[in-house]
Structures are given as structure tokens and as C-alpha cells.
Amino acid sequence: MLTDNQLEIFWRVPDTIANLIKKYEVYRRYETEFRSEKVHTINQGFNAFGVPRKDYVVNEILADYGTFYYKIIGVGASE
């Protein structure tokens, strides 16, 4: 169950790039801030057959009310 200050961030990775990604970085920016802050790093997951996972969910707890913007970046082997 999600509370008022908790949310779920979810994304799906396209088949065309799933094999190229090593990790995902989730950035958050408050509406009045200029820069984003990295809040999560999630490694690329694989199933029992070694196939990359394509669906991801991260739980986020917000310290304050307001408008937040999120950016998810897939990072490859060469960073």
C-alpha cells in the first residue's frame, strides 16, 4: 500500500537495447531546483535463462510535498 509521500516508479526496457544496458540510474529533481539528484541505481536483471529483464519498479519516499520530475538513464558498458 502506498502512502501520501510514497510512489512507485516503473519502466519497461525495449528489446532493442535491453542487452546493451548494465544498470539504470534514477534521477529526481524538485520543481524549483536546477539540477537533478541521483536517487537510485538498479543493476540490469536477468532471468534463469540469462535473458535481460525488461520491467522494473522502484519505490520512492518523498521527504516533502510538491512537484518532482524523474529521469531514468540506461548505462551501458562504457558508462
Summary of the structure (lengths in Angstrom):
residues: 79
radius of gyration: 14.2
end to end distance: 35.2
largest distance: 44.7
contacts: 165
relative contact order: 0.38
helix: 5%
strand: 49%
